[in-house]
Amino acid sequence: MDAVEVDQVVKPKFEAFRGGGNVLGKDWTDDAYKAVKTASVTSQPAARSSLEAPQVDQGKPTTTIQVRLPDGQRASAVLNLQMTVGDLRRWIEAHHGISSFQISAGFPPQVLVDEKCTVKDAGLANACATIKLV
């Protein structure tokens, strides 16, 4: 019998994926978001100081709304059920310094344009609202 030479197969060294990916709905990079947020806070310092978050009446029914911010962070807003979408907008402006944004909620997501609609009527009771910069 003739000896048969066997070439050894060398496996390549394992290397994990190091590329970047895309996230649906994330139009802004972190740097762009920070630049817009900084510009909106510094361009209106007088308006920011007079802007106050709505006061919650603990004697009335309350709800917690999970707010998803454009940078991916989440916040919890506690509001009365009879407060309005405008009050939620003021809460976001007062706590996070964002001035130009849309609020959307529900499935499929609908942009909430009626600022006078109550939290309960808008379907925001114990729900999630997504903020998108405009």
DRENDO-502101 format. One record per residue: residue in three letters; residue number from 0; x, y, z of N, C-alpha, C in turn. Coordinates in nm, 3 decimals, decimal comma. Example, Ala and Ser with C-alpha at 12.3 -4.5 7.8 and 13.67 -1.06 7.14 Angstrom:
+-----+-----+---------+---------+---------+---------+---------+---------+---------+---------+---------+
:  aa :   i :     nxx :     nyy :     nzz :    caxx :    cayy :    cazz :     cxx :     cyy :     czz :
+-----+-----+---------+---------+---------+---------+---------+---------+---------+---------+---------+
: ALA :   0 :   1,319 :  -0,569 :   0,780 :   1,230 :  -0,450 :   0,780 :   1,320 :  -0,330 :   0,780 :
: SER :   1 :   1,285 :  -0,225 :   0,708 :   1,367 :  -0,106 :   0,714 :   1,290 :   0,003 :   0,787 :
+-----+-----+---------+---------+---------+---------+---------+---------+---------+---------+---------+
***
This chain:
+-----+-----+---------+---------+---------+---------+---------+---------+---------+---------+---------+
:  aa :   i :     nxx :     nyy :     nzz :    caxx :    cayy :    cazz :     cxx :     cyy :     czz :
+-----+-----+---------+---------+---------+---------+---------+---------+---------+---------+---------+
: MET :   0 :   0,082 :  -0,118 :   0,000 :   0,000 :   0,000 :   0,000 :   0,086 :   0,123 :   0,000 :
: ASP :   1 :   0,041 :   0,218 :  -0,076 :   0,112 :   0,345 :  -0,083 :   0,064 :   0,436 :   0,029 :
: ALA :   2 :   0,157 :   0,511 :   0,083 :   0,121 :   0,608 :   0,187 :   0,055 :   0,728 :   0,122 :
: VAL :   3 :  -0,056 :   0,767 :   0,175 :  -0,131 :   0,881 :   0,121 :  -0,105 :   1,001 :   0,212 :
: GLU :   4 :  -0,064 :   1,110 :   0,148 :  -0,039 :   1,232 :   0,225 :  -0,170 :   1,303 :   0,251 :
: VAL :   5 :  -0,189 :   1,340 :   0,371 :  -0,312 :   1,412 :   0,408 :  -0,272 :   1,553 :   0,447 :
: ASP :   6 :  -0,327 :   1,648 :   0,373 :  -0,304 :   1,789 :   0,409 :  -0,399 :   1,824 :   0,523 :
: GLN :   7 :  -0,343 :   1,885 :   0,621 :  -0,428 :   1,925 :   0,733 :  -0,496 :   2,058 :   0,699 :
: VAL :   8 :  -0,624 :   2,061 :   0,727 :  -0,701 :   2,183 :   0,705 :  -0,685 :   2,271 :   0,827 :
: VAL :   9 :  -0,643 :   2,393 :   0,802 :  -0,622 :   2,488 :   0,911 :  -0,748 :   2,573 :   0,925 :
: LYS :  10 :  -0,811 :   2,565 :   1,040 :  -0,930 :   2,644 :   1,064 :  -0,890 :   2,789 :   1,088 :
: PRO :  11 :  -0,967 :   2,882 :   1,031 :  -0,936 :   3,023 :   1,061 :  -0,971 :   3,053 :   1,207 :
: LYS :  12 :  -0,898 :   3,145 :   1,264 :  -0,922 :   3,184 :   1,402 :  -1,058 :   3,251 :   1,411 :
: PHE :  13 :  -1,136 :   3,218 :   1,513 :  -1,270 :   3,275 :   1,531 :  -1,260 :   3,423 :   1,560 :
: GLU :  14 :  -1,339 :   3,500 :   1,489 :  -1,342 :   3,644 :   1,510 :  -1,487 :   3,687 :   1,512 :
: ALA :  15 :  -1,531 :   3,745 :   1,623 :  -1,670 :   3,787 :   1,638 :  -1,700 :   3,905 :   1,546 :
: PHE :  16 :  -1,827 :   3,917 :   1,511 :  -1,870 :   4,028 :   1,426 :  -1,847 :   4,159 :   1,497 :
: ARG :  17 :  -1,779 :   4,252 :   1,429 :  -1,749 :   4,381 :   1,487 :  -1,812 :   4,495 :   1,410 :
: GLY :  18 :  -1,899 :   4,466 :   1,319 :  -1,961 :   4,570 :   1,238 :  -2,073 :   4,640 :   1,312 :
: GLY :  19 :  -2,126 :   4,741 :   1,249 :  -2,237 :   4,815 :   1,307 :  -2,367 :   4,769 :   1,245 :
: GLY :  20 :  -2,473 :   4,805 :   1,309 :  -2,604 :   4,769 :   1,258 :  -2,695 :   4,890 :   1,255 :
: ASN :  21 :  -2,812 :   4,870 :   1,202 :  -2,910 :   4,976 :   1,196 :  -3,028 :   4,939 :   1,284 :
: VAL :  22 :  -3,087 :   5,041 :   1,345 :  -3,205 :   5,021 :   1,427 :  -3,321 :   5,091 :   1,358 :
: LEU :  23 :  -3,430 :   5,021 :   1,341 :  -3,545 :   5,082 :   1,277 :  -3,595 :   5,200 :   1,359 :
: GLY :  24 :  -3,623 :   5,309 :   1,292 :  -3,680 :   5,424 :   1,360 :  -3,578 :   5,515 :   1,426 :
: LYS :  25 :  -3,453 :   5,478 :   1,425 :  -3,352 :   5,563 :   1,488 :  -3,283 :   5,642 :   1,378 :
: ASP :  26 :  -3,334 :   5,764 :   1,356 :  -3,281 :   5,849 :   1,251 :  -3,158 :   5,927 :   1,297 :
: TRP :  27 :  -3,143 :   5,939 :   1,426 :  -3,041 :   6,028 :   1,481 :  -2,927 :   5,948 :   1,540 :
: THR :  28 :  -2,806 :   5,995 :   1,513 :  -2,691 :   5,938 :   1,582 :  -2,685 :   6,002 :   1,720 :
: ASP :  29 :  -2,608 :   5,945 :   1,811 :  -2,598 :   6,001 :   1,945 :  -2,542 :   6,142 :   1,942 :
: ASP :  30 :  -2,445 :   6,167 :   1,855 :  -2,385 :   6,301 :   1,846 :  -2,486 :   6,402 :   1,796 :
: ALA :  31 :  -2,566 :   6,365 :   1,697 :  -2,666 :   6,456 :   1,643 :  -2,772 :   6,487 :   1,748 :
: TYR :  32 :  -2,814 :   6,384 :   1,823 :  -2,914 :   6,406 :   1,927 :  -2,861 :   6,501 :   2,034 :
: LYS :  33 :  -2,737 :   6,480 :   2,078 :  -2,680 :   6,566 :   2,181 :  -2,667 :   6,709 :   2,132 :
: ALA :  34 :  -2,631 :   6,726 :   2,004 :  -2,618 :   6,861 :   1,949 :  -2,752 :   6,932 :   1,946 :
: VAL :  35 :  -2,857 :   6,863 :   1,904 :  -2,989 :   6,924 :   1,900 :  -3,040 :   6,955 :   2,039 :
: LYS :  36 :  -3,019 :   6,862 :   2,132 :  -3,065 :   6,883 :   2,269 :  -2,992 :   7,001 :   2,332 :
: THR :  37 :  -2,861 :   7,009 :   2,311 :  -2,783 :   7,120 :   2,365 :  -2,827 :   7,251 :   2,305 :
: ALA :  38 :  -2,850 :   7,254 :   2,174 :  -2,893 :   7,377 :   2,107 :  -3,029 :   7,421 :   2,157 :
: SER :  39 :  -3,122 :   7,330 :   2,177 :  -3,256 :   7,369 :   2,221 :  -3,255 :   7,418 :   2,365 :
: VAL :  40 :  -3,166 :   7,363 :   2,448 :  -3,160 :   7,407 :   2,588 :  -3,091 :   7,542 :   2,599 :
: THR :  41 :  -2,983 :   7,562 :   2,525 :  -2,907 :   7,686 :   2,539 :  -2,966 :   7,802 :   2,460 :
: SER :  42 :  -3,048 :   7,774 :   2,359 :  -3,101 :   7,885 :   2,279 :  -3,215 :   7,956 :   2,348 :
: GLN :  43 :  -3,280 :   7,893 :   2,449 :  -3,393 :   7,955 :   2,517 :  -3,379 :   7,940 :   2,668 :
: PRO :  44 :  -3,275 :   8,000 :   2,728 :  -3,258 :   7,980 :   2,871 :  -3,369 :   8,041 :   2,955 :
: ALA :  45 :  -3,425 :   8,155 :   2,913 :  -3,531 :   8,219 :   2,990 :  -3,658 :   8,134 :   2,986 :
: ALA :  46 :  -3,687 :   8,078 :   2,870 :  -3,807 :   7,996 :   2,857 :  -3,794 :   7,868 :   2,939 :
: ARG :  47 :  -3,676 :   7,811 :   2,948 :  -3,657 :   7,688 :   3,022 :  -3,681 :   7,709 :   3,172 :
: SER :  48 :  -3,638 :   7,824 :   3,223 :  -3,652 :   7,846 :   3,366 :  -3,798 :   7,866 :   3,405 :
: SER :  49 :  -3,882 :   7,920 :   3,315 :  -4,022 :   7,943 :   3,348 :  -4,108 :   7,820 :   3,321 :
: LEU :  50 :  -4,054 :   7,720 :   3,250 :  -4,130 :   7,601 :   3,216 :  -4,133 :   7,506 :   3,334 :
: GLU :  51 :  -4,254 :   7,470 :   3,376 :  -4,268 :   7,380 :   3,489 :  -4,346 :   7,256 :   3,449 :
: ALA :  52 :  -4,313 :   7,146 :   3,512 :  -4,387 :   7,023 :   3,488 :  -4,524 :   7,035 :   3,554 :
: PRO :  53 :  -4,625 :   6,970 :   3,498 :  -4,758 :   6,976 :   3,559 :  -4,759 :   6,910 :   3,696 :
: GLN :  54 :  -4,839 :   6,965 :   3,786 :  -4,848 :   6,912 :   3,922 :  -4,953 :   6,802 :   3,928 :
: VAL :  55 :  -4,917 :   6,688 :   3,984 :  -5,007 :   6,573 :   3,994 :  -5,086 :   6,584 :   4,124 :
: ASP :  56 :  -5,218 :   6,567 :   4,114 :  -5,306 :   6,566 :   4,230 :  -5,320 :   6,421 :   4,276 :
: GLN :  57 :  -5,261 :   6,389 :   4,392 :  -5,262 :   6,251 :   4,441 :  -5,401 :   6,204 :   4,483 :
: GLY :  58 :  -5,495 :   6,297 :   4,499 :  -5,631 :   6,261 :   4,537 :  -5,712 :   6,209 :   4,419 :
: LYS :  59 :  -5,664 :   6,231 :   4,297 :  -5,733 :   6,186 :   4,176 :  -5,661 :   6,065 :   4,119 :
: PRO :  60 :  -5,729 :   5,986 :   4,034 :  -5,663 :   5,868 :   3,975 :  -5,539 :   5,908 :   3,892 :
: THR :  61 :  -5,431 :   5,831 :   3,911 :  -5,307 :   5,858 :   3,838 :  -5,271 :   5,739 :   3,751 :
: THR :  62 :  -5,181 :   5,763 :   3,659 :  -5,129 :   5,658 :   3,573 :  -4,981 :   5,684 :   3,548 :
: THR :  63 :  -4,910 :   5,581 :   3,513 :  -4,768 :   5,593 :   3,479 :  -4,753 :   5,569 :   3,330 :
: ILE :  64 :  -4,689 :   5,662 :   3,263 :  -4,666 :   5,651 :   3,119 :  -4,516 :   5,631 :   3,098 :
: GLN :  65 :  -4,480 :   5,525 :   3,029 :  -4,339 :   5,503 :   2,997 :  -4,308 :   5,587 :   2,874 :
: VAL :  66 :  -4,208 :   5,672 :   2,883 :  -4,171 :   5,762 :   2,774 :  -4,038 :   5,714 :   2,718 :
: ARG :  67 :  -4,038 :   5,680 :   2,590 :  -3,914 :   5,640 :   2,522 :  -3,856 :   5,763 :   2,453 :
: LEU :  68 :  -3,740 :   5,803 :   2,497 :  -3,675 :   5,924 :   2,445 :  -3,598 :   5,893 :   2,317 :
: PRO :  69 :  -3,568 :   5,995 :   2,237 :  -3,499 :   5,972 :   2,110 :  -3,361 :   5,910 :   2,123 :
: ASP :  70 :  -3,295 :   5,927 :   2,238 :  -3,161 :   5,870 :   2,256 :  -3,166 :   5,726 :   2,308 :
: GLY :  71 :  -3,288 :   5,669 :   2,319 :  -3,302 :   5,531 :   2,363 :  -3,330 :   5,515 :   2,511 :
: GLN :  72 :  -3,316 :   5,620 :   2,588 :  -3,344 :   5,611 :   2,731 :  -3,495 :   5,605 :   2,753 :
: ARG :  73 :  -3,532 :   5,560 :   2,871 :  -3,673 :   5,553 :   2,908 :  -3,694 :   5,631 :   3,037 :
: ALA :  74 :  -3,811 :   5,693 :   3,044 :  -3,847 :   5,768 :   3,164 :  -3,992 :   5,734 :   3,198 :
: SER :  75 :  -4,028 :   5,753 :   3,323 :  -4,165 :   5,727 :   3,367 :  -4,230 :   5,857 :   3,410 :
: ALA :  76 :  -4,340 :   5,891 :   3,345 :  -4,416 :   6,011 :   3,378 :  -4,541 :   5,969 :   3,454 :
: VAL :  77 :  -4,560 :   6,026 :   3,573 :  -4,681 :   5,999 :   3,651 :  -4,772 :   6,120 :   3,633 :
: LEU :  78 :  -4,890 :   6,096 :   3,576 :  -4,987 :   6,202 :   3,549 :  -5,125 :   6,157 :   3,594 :
: ASN :  79 :  -5,215 :   6,254 :   3,615 :  -5,355 :   6,223 :   3,641 :  -5,422 :   6,183 :   3,511 :
: LEU :  80 :  -5,524 :   6,098 :   3,520 :  -5,594 :   6,053 :   3,400 :  -5,665 :   6,168 :   3,329 :
: GLN :  81 :  -5,702 :   6,274 :   3,402 :  -5,772 :   6,386 :   3,340 :  -5,678 :   6,493 :   3,286 :
: MET :  82 :  -5,547 :   6,475 :   3,303 :  -5,451 :   6,567 :   3,241 :  -5,451 :   6,544 :   3,091 :
: THR :  83 :  -5,392 :   6,636 :   3,017 :  -5,397 :   6,630 :   2,871 :  -5,265 :   6,586 :   2,810 :
: VAL :  84 :  -5,269 :   6,562 :   2,680 :  -5,147 :   6,532 :   2,604 :  -5,052 :   6,652 :   2,612 :
: GLY :  85 :  -5,108 :   6,772 :   2,618 :  -5,027 :   6,893 :   2,635 :  -4,951 :   6,892 :   2,767 :
: ASP :  86 :  -5,013 :   6,837 :   2,872 :  -4,944 :   6,826 :   3,001 :  -4,828 :   6,726 :   2,992 :
: LEU :  87 :  -4,848 :   6,618 :   2,917 :  -4,738 :   6,523 :   2,895 :  -4,625 :   6,591 :   2,820 :
: ARG :  88 :  -4,660 :   6,671 :   2,720 :  -4,558 :   6,747 :   2,645 :  -4,480 :   6,839 :   2,738 :
: ARG :  89 :  -4,551 :   6,911 :   2,826 :  -4,482 :   7,000 :   2,921 :  -4,393 :   6,921 :   3,016 :
: TRP :  90 :  -4,437 :   6,800 :   3,057 :  -4,355 :   6,716 :   3,145 :  -4,224 :   6,679 :   3,076 :
: ILE :  91 :  -4,233 :   6,639 :   2,948 :  -4,113 :   6,600 :   2,873 :  -4,020 :   6,720 :   2,855 :
: GLU :  92 :  -4,077 :   6,835 :   2,821 :  -3,996 :   6,956 :   2,803 :  -3,927 :   6,996 :   2,933 :
: ALA :  93 :  -3,998 :   6,989 :   3,046 :  -3,943 :   7,031 :   3,174 :  -3,837 :   6,933 :   3,226 :
: HIS :  94 :  -3,858 :   6,803 :   3,208 :  -3,766 :   6,705 :   3,264 :  -3,648 :   6,670 :   3,172 :
: HIS :  95 :  -3,664 :   6,688 :   3,042 :  -3,559 :   6,643 :   2,950 :  -3,509 :   6,751 :   2,857 :
: GLY :  96 :  -3,565 :   6,870 :   2,861 :  -3,514 :   6,982 :   2,782 :  -3,529 :   6,968 :   2,632 :
: ILE :  97 :  -3,621 :   6,887 :   2,587 :  -3,644 :   6,870 :   2,444 :  -3,760 :   6,961 :   2,406 :
: SER :  98 :  -3,746 :   7,038 :   2,297 :  -3,851 :   7,134 :   2,265 :  -3,928 :   7,102 :   2,137 :
: SER :  99 :  -3,866 :   7,042 :   2,040 :  -3,932 :   7,018 :   1,912 :  -3,942 :   6,867 :   1,888 :
: PHE : 100 :  -4,061 :   6,811 :   1,915 :  -4,076 :   6,666 :   1,906 :  -4,221 :   6,628 :   1,881 :
: GLN : 101 :  -4,239 :   6,503 :   1,841 :  -4,372 :   6,444 :   1,824 :  -4,389 :   6,335 :   1,930 :
: ILE : 102 :  -4,513 :   6,318 :   1,975 :  -4,545 :   6,210 :   2,067 :  -4,631 :   6,110 :   1,992 :
: SER : 103 :  -4,592 :   5,984 :   1,992 :  -4,675 :   5,881 :   1,929 :  -4,697 :   5,768 :   2,029 :
: ALA : 104 :  -4,812 :   5,702 :   2,013 :  -4,846 :   5,593 :   2,104 :  -4,943 :   5,499 :   2,035 :
: GLY : 105 :  -4,959 :   5,381 :   2,095 :  -5,054 :   5,283 :   2,044 :  -4,991 :   5,190 :   1,943 :
: PHE : 106 :  -5,073 :   5,097 :   1,894 :  -5,027 :   5,007 :   1,789 :  -5,136 :   4,995 :   1,685 :
: PRO : 107 :  -5,109 :   5,027 :   1,562 :  -4,986 :   5,088 :   1,513 :  -4,970 :   5,229 :   1,569 :
: PRO : 108 :  -4,847 :   5,274 :   1,583 :  -4,823 :   5,405 :   1,646 :  -4,893 :   5,517 :   1,570 :
: GLN : 109 :  -4,962 :   5,601 :   1,647 :  -5,030 :   5,718 :   1,594 :  -4,969 :   5,842 :   1,659 :
: VAL : 110 :  -4,944 :   5,946 :   1,579 :  -4,894 :   6,071 :   1,634 :  -5,009 :   6,141 :   1,705 :
: LEU : 111 :  -4,985 :   6,182 :   1,829 :  -5,087 :   6,250 :   1,908 :  -5,080 :   6,400 :   1,880 :
: VAL : 112 :  -5,174 :   6,451 :   1,804 :  -5,172 :   6,591 :   1,763 :  -5,268 :   6,677 :   1,844 :
: ASP : 113 :  -5,371 :   6,616 :   1,904 :  -5,469 :   6,691 :   1,982 :  -5,414 :   6,712 :   2,123 :
: GLU : 114 :  -5,363 :   6,831 :   2,150 :  -5,301 :   6,862 :   2,279 :  -5,404 :   6,868 :   2,392 :
: LYS : 115 :  -5,533 :   6,885 :   2,359 :  -5,637 :   6,898 :   2,461 :  -5,701 :   6,764 :   2,497 :
: CYS : 116 :  -5,664 :   6,658 :   2,429 :  -5,717 :   6,525 :   2,455 :  -5,662 :   6,476 :   2,589 :
: THR : 117 :  -5,747 :   6,416 :   2,672 :  -5,701 :   6,369 :   2,803 :  -5,613 :   6,244 :   2,787 :
: VAL : 118 :  -5,536 :   6,218 :   2,889 :  -5,449 :   6,100 :   2,890 :  -5,533 :   5,974 :   2,874 :
: LYS : 119 :  -5,646 :   5,970 :   2,943 :  -5,734 :   5,854 :   2,937 :  -5,793 :   5,836 :   2,797 :
: ASP : 120 :  -5,843 :   5,945 :   2,737 :  -5,904 :   5,937 :   2,604 :  -5,801 :   5,907 :   2,495 :
: ALA : 121 :  -5,677 :   5,947 :   2,516 :  -5,572 :   5,921 :   2,417 :  -5,518 :   5,778 :   2,427 :
: GLY : 122 :  -5,563 :   5,703 :   2,526 :  -5,517 :   5,565 :   2,542 :  -5,379 :   5,556 :   2,603 :
: LEU : 123 :  -5,339 :   5,656 :   2,680 :  -5,206 :   5,658 :   2,740 :  -5,201 :   5,602 :   2,881 :
: ALA : 124 :  -5,314 :   5,561 :   2,935 :  -5,316 :   5,509 :   3,071 :  -5,233 :   5,379 :   3,077 :
: ASN : 125 :  -5,129 :   5,381 :   3,159 :  -5,036 :   5,268 :   3,174 :  -4,983 :   5,220 :   3,039 :
: ALA : 126 :  -4,951 :   5,314 :   2,953 :  -4,904 :   5,283 :   2,819 :  -4,763 :   5,337 :   2,797 :
: CYS : 127 :  -4,718 :   5,324 :   2,675 :  -4,585 :   5,370 :   2,635 :  -4,600 :   5,478 :   2,528 :
: ALA : 128 :  -4,528 :   5,586 :   2,542 :  -4,527 :   5,693 :   2,441 :  -4,385 :   5,706 :   2,387 :
: THR : 129 :  -4,374 :   5,719 :   2,256 :  -4,244 :   5,733 :   2,192 :  -4,226 :   5,876 :   2,146 :
: ILE : 130 :  -4,110 :   5,931 :   2,172 :  -4,078 :   6,069 :   2,135 :  -3,987 :   6,067 :   2,014 :
: LYS : 131 :  -4,022 :   6,146 :   1,914 :  -3,939 :   6,156 :   1,793 :  -3,909 :   6,304 :   1,768 :
: LEU : 132 :  -3,781 :   6,336 :   1,752 :  -3,743 :   6,474 :   1,724 :  -3,787 :   6,514 :   1,583 :
: VAL : 133 :  -3,831 :   6,639 :   1,571 :  -3,871 :   6,690 :   1,439 :  -3,792 :   6,813 :   1,405 :
+-----+-----+---------+---------+---------+---------+---------+---------+---------+---------+---------+
***
